[in-house]
Amino acid sequence: MDHTTNTILIVEDDADIRGMLVFTLGRSGFNVAEAESAEAALRRLDGILPSLVIIDWMLPRMSGVELAQAIRRDQHTRDLPIIMLTARGEEADKLKGYDSGIDDYLTKPFSPRELIARIRALLRRVGQPDDGMIQYPDMALDLKSHRLMVRGEPVKLGPTEFRLLELFMTSPNRAFDRAQLLDRVWGRSIYVEERTVDVHVLRLRKALKPHGLDKHIETVRGLGYRFCP
């Protein structure tokens, strides 16, 4: 899986609006993935795990509300922040949108600046970085350059160890079982044995050990692992 932070998935069937959103988000420093339908979005979500999803209410075949519900039902995607775009401003429609599991709501027409402000506020609220950096007192993960810095010094990590650490650092104190780690770091479409997770966690700890940080990756007996900063 291309596990990506700082990436926004746009689900919008209107090519002009989608183009405007791609331009606006790109100019604000976000990576952008696109889907023109709910079905295409679900296929994209099998390949990437973005930071946030923007969904248009009126999509062909499966509606934006139905897509939001599908995202919330899937263990792989259920925690994704969702912003709904709609031309409907009525209170009842907003309540229906929130009932489907969306986090925020923007009525068309909207200003690009307002959209960016809402995105940044939502990312802060769910604890995800919007500047490509995940920082703790002794360590910082730069998601744009794929570098780990420990007390200002670069630490070399393999790509899988980097994605593991990214997941751990964005979900501190959360215990992940091996199946969840396989889903989020390797992806569902790739068959990897669960013991492969243990091998890469061992490599990650080995890279952190010279800096006294390996103890932050804790083993949860009978389950898997968690990051305790």
C-alpha positions as CSV (number, residue, x, y, z in Angstrom):
1,M,0.0,0.0,0.0
2,D,1.1,3.5,-0.7
3,H,0.4,4.7,2.9
4,T,0.4,8.5,2.5
5,T,0.0,11.3,5.0
6,N,-0.7,14.8,3.7
7,T,-2.7,13.4,0.8
8,I,-6.3,14.4,0.2
9,L,-8.7,12.2,-1.8
10,I,-11.2,14.2,-3.8
11,V,-14.4,12.4,-4.8
12,E,-16.2,14.7,-7.3
13,D,-17.9,13.8,-10.6
14,D,-17.8,17.4,-12.0
15,A,-14.4,17.7,-13.8
16,D,-14.4,21.5,-13.5
17,I,-14.9,21.5,-9.7
18,R,-12.5,18.6,-9.3
19,G,-9.9,20.6,-11.2
20,M,-10.4,23.6,-9.0
21,L,-10.0,21.5,-5.9
22,V,-6.8,19.8,-7.2
23,F,-5.3,23.3,-8.0
24,T,-6.4,24.7,-4.6
25,L,-5.1,21.8,-2.5
26,G,-1.8,21.5,-4.5
27,R,-1.1,25.2,-4.1
28,S,-1.6,24.8,-0.4
29,G,1.0,22.0,-0.2
30,F,-1.2,18.9,-0.2
31,N,-0.8,15.8,-2.3
32,V,-4.0,15.0,-4.2
33,A,-5.7,11.8,-5.3
34,E,-8.8,11.9,-7.5
35,A,-11.9,9.8,-8.0
36,E,-14.9,10.7,-10.2
37,S,-17.3,8.3,-8.5
38,A,-17.9,6.5,-5.2
39,E,-16.9,3.2,-6.8
40,A,-13.7,4.7,-8.1
41,A,-13.0,6.1,-4.6
42,L,-13.4,2.7,-3.0
43,R,-10.9,1.3,-5.4
44,R,-8.5,4.1,-4.7
45,L,-8.8,3.5,-0.9
46,D,-7.6,-0.1,-1.5
47,G,-4.3,1.4,-2.7
48,I,-3.9,4.5,-0.5
49,L,-4.8,5.6,2.9
50,P,-5.1,9.4,2.7
51,S,-5.2,11.9,5.5
52,L,-8.7,13.1,4.6
53,V,-11.4,12.5,2.1
54,I,-13.5,15.3,0.4
55,I,-16.8,13.8,-1.0
56,D,-19.4,15.5,-3.2
57,W,-23.0,14.7,-2.0
58,M,-24.5,14.2,-5.5
59,L,-22.4,11.4,-7.1
60,P,-23.7,9.1,-9.8
61,R,-25.1,5.7,-8.8
62,M,-23.8,5.6,-5.2
63,S,-24.3,8.9,-3.4
64,G,-21.8,10.7,-1.3
65,V,-23.7,9.8,1.9
66,E,-23.7,6.1,0.9
67,L,-19.9,6.4,0.2
68,A,-19.3,7.9,3.7
69,Q,-21.3,5.1,5.3
70,A,-19.2,2.5,3.4
71,I,-16.0,4.2,4.5
72,R,-17.2,4.1,8.1
73,R,-18.2,0.4,7.9
74,D,-14.8,-0.7,6.7
75,Q,-12.2,-1.2,9.5
76,H,-9.5,-0.2,7.1
77,T,-10.9,3.3,6.5
78,R,-13.4,3.9,9.3
79,D,-11.2,6.6,11.0
80,L,-10.6,8.7,7.9
81,P,-11.8,12.3,8.4
82,I,-14.5,13.2,5.8
83,I,-15.6,16.6,4.5
84,M,-18.9,16.6,2.5
85,L,-19.5,19.1,-0.3
86,T,-23.1,19.8,-1.3
87,A,-25.3,22.4,-2.9
88,R,-27.9,21.6,-0.2
89,G,-28.0,24.0,2.7
90,E,-31.1,22.7,4.5
91,E,-30.7,21.7,8.2
92,A,-32.3,18.3,7.6
93,D,-29.8,17.5,4.9
94,K,-26.9,18.5,7.1
95,L,-28.1,16.3,9.9
96,K,-28.4,13.4,7.4
97,G,-24.8,14.0,6.4
98,Y,-23.6,14.0,10.0
99,D,-25.6,10.8,10.7
100,S,-23.7,9.1,7.8
101,G,-20.4,9.7,9.7
102,I,-19.0,12.9,8.1
103,D,-16.8,15.2,10.2
104,D,-17.5,18.5,8.4
105,Y,-19.8,20.0,5.8
106,L,-19.3,22.7,3.2
107,T,-22.1,24.2,1.1
108,K,-21.4,25.2,-2.5
109,P,-20.4,27.7,-3.5
110,F,-17.5,28.0,-1.1
111,S,-14.2,29.9,-1.1
112,P,-11.0,27.9,-1.5
113,R,-9.6,29.7,1.5
114,E,-12.5,28.4,3.7
115,L,-12.0,24.9,2.4
116,I,-8.3,24.9,3.2
117,A,-9.0,26.3,6.7
118,R,-11.6,23.6,7.3
119,I,-9.1,20.9,6.2
120,R,-6.3,22.2,8.4
121,A,-8.7,22.5,11.4
122,L,-10.0,19.0,10.9
123,L,-6.5,17.5,10.5
124,R,-5.4,19.2,13.7
125,R,-8.5,17.9,15.5
126,V,-7.8,14.3,14.6
127,G,-4.1,14.7,15.4
128,Q,-2.7,14.4,11.9
129,P,0.0,16.8,10.7
130,D,-0.8,19.2,7.9
131,D,2.7,20.3,7.2
132,G,4.3,16.9,6.5
133,M,6.0,16.7,9.9
134,I,5.2,14.4,12.9
135,Q,7.2,15.7,15.9
136,Y,7.9,14.4,19.4
137,P,10.5,15.8,21.9
138,D,13.4,13.6,20.7
139,M,12.3,12.7,17.2
140,A,10.7,14.1,14.1
141,L,9.4,12.3,11.0
142,D,9.6,14.4,7.8
143,L,7.0,12.8,5.5
144,K,8.0,14.9,2.4
145,S,11.6,13.9,2.4
146,H,11.1,10.5,4.1
147,R,13.6,11.2,6.8
148,L,13.7,10.5,10.5
149,M,15.5,13.0,12.6
150,V,16.5,12.2,16.2
151,R,17.7,15.2,18.2
152,G,18.6,16.9,14.9
153,E,20.5,13.9,13.4
154,P,19.3,11.8,10.5
155,V,18.6,8.2,11.2
156,K,18.5,5.7,8.3
157,L,15.3,3.7,7.9
158,G,14.1,1.3,5.2
159,P,10.8,2.2,3.4
160,T,8.8,-0.4,5.3
161,E,10.2,0.7,8.7
162,F,9.5,4.3,7.8
163,R,5.8,3.5,7.1
164,L,5.6,1.5,10.3
165,L,7.0,4.4,12.3
166,E,4.7,6.8,10.5
167,L,1.6,4.8,11.5
168,F,2.8,4.4,15.1
169,M,3.6,8.1,15.5
170,T,0.3,9.2,14.1
171,S,-1.5,6.9,16.5
172,P,0.3,7.1,19.8
173,N,-0.6,4.7,22.5
174,R,-2.9,2.7,20.2
175,A,-2.3,-1.0,20.1
176,F,-2.3,-2.5,16.6
177,D,-2.6,-6.2,16.0
178,R,-0.5,-7.8,13.2
179,A,-3.4,-8.0,10.8
180,Q,-4.0,-4.3,11.1
181,L,-0.4,-3.5,10.6
182,L,-0.3,-5.6,7.5
183,D,-3.4,-3.9,6.1
184,R,-2.1,-0.4,6.7
185,V,1.6,-0.7,5.9
186,W,1.7,-3.5,3.3
187,G,-1.9,-3.2,1.9
188,R,-4.7,-5.7,1.4
189,S,-3.7,-6.7,-2.1
190,I,-0.3,-8.0,-1.1
191,Y,0.0,-11.4,0.7
192,V,2.5,-11.2,3.5
193,E,2.8,-13.5,6.5
194,E,2.1,-12.0,9.9
195,R,5.5,-12.9,11.2
196,T,6.9,-10.5,8.6
197,V,5.5,-7.7,10.8
198,D,7.8,-8.9,13.7
199,V,10.8,-8.9,11.4
200,H,10.3,-5.2,10.4
201,V,9.4,-4.1,14.0
202,L,12.7,-5.7,15.0
203,R,14.5,-3.7,12.3
204,L,12.8,-0.5,13.4
205,R,13.8,-1.1,17.0
206,K,17.4,-1.8,15.9
207,A,17.6,1.5,14.1
208,L,16.2,3.4,17.2
209,K,18.2,1.5,19.8
210,P,21.5,3.5,19.5
211,H,19.5,6.6,20.4
212,G,17.7,5.0,23.3
213,L,14.3,5.2,21.6
214,D,13.6,1.5,20.9
215,K,11.7,1.3,24.2
216,H,8.9,3.4,22.7
217,I,7.9,0.5,20.4
218,E,6.1,-1.7,22.9
219,T,5.0,-5.3,22.5
220,V,1.4,-5.9,23.5
221,R,1.3,-9.5,24.6
222,G,-1.1,-11.6,22.6
223,L,-1.9,-8.8,20.2
224,G,0.8,-6.8,18.5
225,Y,2.6,-3.5,19.0
226,R,2.0,0.1,20.1
227,F,4.0,3.4,20.1
228,C,4.3,5.0,23.5
229,P,6.1,8.4,23.3
